[in-house]
Amino acid sequence: MPKKERLDSFAALKEIITRLRGPDGCPWDKKQTHASLKPYLIEECYEVLQALEEETPQKLRDELGDLLLQIMLHAQIAAEAGQFSIDDVVQGISNKLIHRHPHVFGGQKVRDAGEVEVNWEALKQEEREEGESLLAGVPEQMPALAYSQSIQRRVARVGFDWEKVEEIIDKLAEEVAEIKQAPDQQEKVKEFGDLLFTLVNVARRLDIDLEMALRSANQHFSCRFAYMEKVCRERGINLGSLSLDEQNALWEEAKRRVK
């Protein structure tokens, strides 16, 4: 255990991680690499999102700690390879935050959050290499809907956007018509992608996080379907043997009972 630092100090956490990866440390921690830790990093991110949605402070605290562990392990692996340390990570993000907030740490004045976003994108553009795309920094490994929302936000910051959300909603009807008219499966896939992309645009303009909205819809569906299954068991009914009208009636019952 760290002797000089309290366990709520960052220095203590650094010492613990160093020891875990050290000669007398944990065999599991010692054998980890950047590649082997990828699944855990993704999993911890989603667990933080779940804690946020559940609005449980204690769970959020714990999940943020698990996510911080992943960051610390990656930094320690890099430090052992002579690449960078966690202190370099902290210094880097501190420098970036100061540079991108001249209205807080400098003399620049802004009217509102919208102007902050415009200035933020201009400052990020200064940091990019010459000729690098505005979209280059968005990781393609993101879930497709989240990636779509992210790139749309970026281009909107430089003015490439619909003037009114109603125009995008009108575009939805056009995309649906194009799916109906698609001559083959390949064209249907293409048009369906366009439809999803337009839906993402609507969500962005309505300030809706599409991933969270869809996760919420998935959860509602799962809970209501589970209710249908429970009712069928209690009534001695085989859900699969019900007619579509009977299933729909049971679904409406579930919607009334499960919010």
Secondary structure, DSSP 4 states (H G I P E B T S, - for coil): --SSS-TTSHHHHHHHHHHHTSTTS-HHHHH--HHHHHHHHHHHHHHHHHHHHHT-HHHHHHHHHHHHHHHHHHHHHHHHTTS--HHHHHHHHHHHHHHT-HHHHSS---SSHHHHHHHHHHHHHHHSPTT--TTTTS-TTS-HHHHHHHHHHHHHTTT-S-S-HHHHHHHHHHHHHHHHH-SSHHHHHHHHHHHHHHHHHHHHHTT--HHHHHHHHHHHHHHHHHHHHHHHHHHT--GGGS-HHHHHHHHHHHHHH--
